[in-house]
Amino acid sequence: MIHMHGIMPYHPSYPKPQPVNRPVKEEADKQKSFQEILQEKISQNR
């Protein structure tokens, strides 16, 4: 068996390939920063 990391589909048993993880992490960072800005606005309104 030849293991091709990044080409094989995601399986719950082994970790996701890095190229797939990176964009997801960036999306999560955007979501986080957006939520932080919302919380700051809410705290300012109080």
C-alpha positions, 0 to 999 in steps of 0.5 A, a space after each residue: 500500500 502506498 500512503 499518499 498524505 493529502 490525497 486520501 479522503 479524511 478518516 476519523 481514525 487518522 489526522 487530517 492532512 495539513 493542506 486541508 487543515 490550513 484554510 479551515 483554521 484561517 476561517 476559524 480565526 476570521 470567525 473568532 476575530 468577528 465574534 471578538 469585535 461583536 463582543 467589544 461592541 456589546 460591551 461598549 453599548 453597556 
